[in-house]
């Protein structure tokens, strides 16, 4: 649902989105409505950093670690056939404008909200043609 809402504006030929979930997600005691909004904003930003020629956004979720040290990760990746014209640090400036879209404030709000939920949020260019937004939340094991 969050992926559809965050990517609706970007639906056109040459753009695709995939959702991959490798393991059942652990029980998180978090505000899922809040997380859904954060994922929607991030999916929008992942589409916005793609060049006009298009590309692909892949959303992956996974549980990593063992026993009491488990972490749920949600990775939102942008892949393009042409280089991404975005710098990692520039995205988190409140007035950052990438490809004609004001993304900075939205990402700063996501970063602050994730921190309030005691999680982590980051962006990393994984190559000239791709970048990845990552959410990480510790799992409270019973």
NORRAPE-V694138 format. One line per field, one symbol per residue. psi: psi as a letter, one per 40 degrees, with the letter a starting at -180 (. if undefined). burial: 1 if it has 9 or more other C-alpha atoms within 8 Angstrom, else 0. Layout:
BEGIN
psi = ???
burial = ???
END
This chain:
BEGIN
psi = ddddddeddehiiehihihhhdihiihhgigdddddddddddddddddeiideaaihhhiiihiaibefihhihhhihhieiihfiiddddehdfhhhfehhddddddddddddddefaihihhheideiihhhihhihhh.
burial = 0110011000000010100000000000000000111111111111111110011111111110000001111111111100010001011111011100011111110110011000111010100011111111111100
END
